[in-house]
Amino acid sequence: MHTWPVQDAKARFSEFLDACLQEGPQMVTRRGAEAAVLVPMREWRRLQSAARPSLKQLLLSDPVRADLSVPERGHARRRKVEPLL
């Protein structure tokens, strides 16, 4: 991954964008510290879809299961069924 100081990325944005599209992600630094990464849209969409949990993952996640109140086995009360007339 190529690194661009923020001043160069601003001054040569078209070149910066072309490098991203041809070579892949490009990093931007500010005062020598990593600040951001420019990625092609296809890569961004792939990362976004990979970050979304599946329905299976949501159903098996702890917060979902922790909110359920399930009585202990054998302690549930049954409703009375009234006969039909």
C-alpha positions as MATLAB code, in Angstrom:
seq = 'MHTWPVQDAKARFSEFLDACLQEGPQMVTRRGAEAAVLVPMREWRRLQSAARPSLKQLLLSDPVRADLSVPERGHARRRKVEPLL';
ca = [
       0.000    0.000    0.000;
       1.408    3.341   -1.031;
       1.477    6.145    1.552;
       0.656    9.760    0.690;
       1.174   12.784    2.951;
      -2.118   14.699    3.128;
      -0.583   17.693    1.298;
       0.396   15.483   -1.680;
      -2.952   13.711   -1.718;
      -4.727   17.081   -1.879;
      -2.415   18.622   -4.457;
      -2.389   15.552   -6.731;
      -5.852   14.143   -6.066;
      -6.406   12.811   -9.613;
      -3.129   10.887   -9.411;
      -4.036    9.734   -5.897;
      -7.431    8.467   -7.134;
      -5.932    6.788  -10.215;
      -3.373    4.995   -8.022;
      -6.209    3.738   -5.823;
      -8.184    2.426   -8.793;
      -5.160    0.777  -10.448;
      -3.072   -0.409   -7.485;
      -5.570   -0.748   -4.665;
      -5.908    1.018   -1.291;
      -3.818    4.155   -0.710;
      -2.963    5.427    2.778;
      -2.981    9.100    3.767;
      -0.794   10.360    6.592;
      -1.059   13.570    8.593;
       2.110   14.754   10.344;
       3.577   11.278    9.822;
       0.688    9.431   11.505;
      -1.699    7.154    9.579;
      -4.959    9.070    9.113;
      -7.105    7.444    6.397;
      -7.216    4.972    3.534;
      -8.752    5.486    0.105;
     -10.150    2.220   -1.261;
     -11.863    1.397   -4.565;
     -15.664    1.219   -4.367;
     -15.724   -2.518   -5.163;
     -13.407   -3.206   -2.202;
     -15.491   -0.941    0.061;
     -18.704   -2.797   -0.824;
     -17.009   -6.146   -0.210;
     -15.836   -4.973    3.211;
     -19.289   -3.636    4.076;
     -21.058   -6.858    3.154;
     -18.517   -8.893    5.120;
     -19.092   -6.698    8.185;
     -22.859   -7.375    8.335;
     -23.806  -10.293   10.556;
     -25.906  -13.046    9.042;
     -29.306  -13.940   10.448;
     -27.749  -17.053   11.985;
     -25.076  -14.942   13.702;
     -27.715  -12.523   15.028;
     -29.862  -15.330   16.407;
     -26.896  -17.028   18.065;
     -25.379  -13.847   19.487;
     -25.327  -13.491   23.274;
     -27.345  -10.234   23.528;
     -30.294  -11.807   21.719;
     -30.221  -14.988   23.769;
     -29.697  -13.116   27.048;
     -32.951  -11.149   26.634;
     -35.120  -14.256   26.515;
     -36.836  -15.227   29.741;
     -37.377  -18.955   29.626;
     -38.737  -20.636   32.744;
     -36.808  -23.574   34.131;
     -37.911  -26.923   32.856;
     -40.856  -28.381   34.738;
     -41.801  -25.065   36.346;
     -43.928  -23.649   33.540;
     -47.609  -23.220   34.268;
     -50.160  -24.570   31.828;
     -53.271  -22.707   30.835;
     -56.598  -24.260   31.716;
     -58.521  -25.405   28.706;
     -62.234  -24.883   28.996;
     -64.534  -27.402   27.311;
     -66.438  -26.276   24.224;
     -70.215  -26.244   24.506;
];
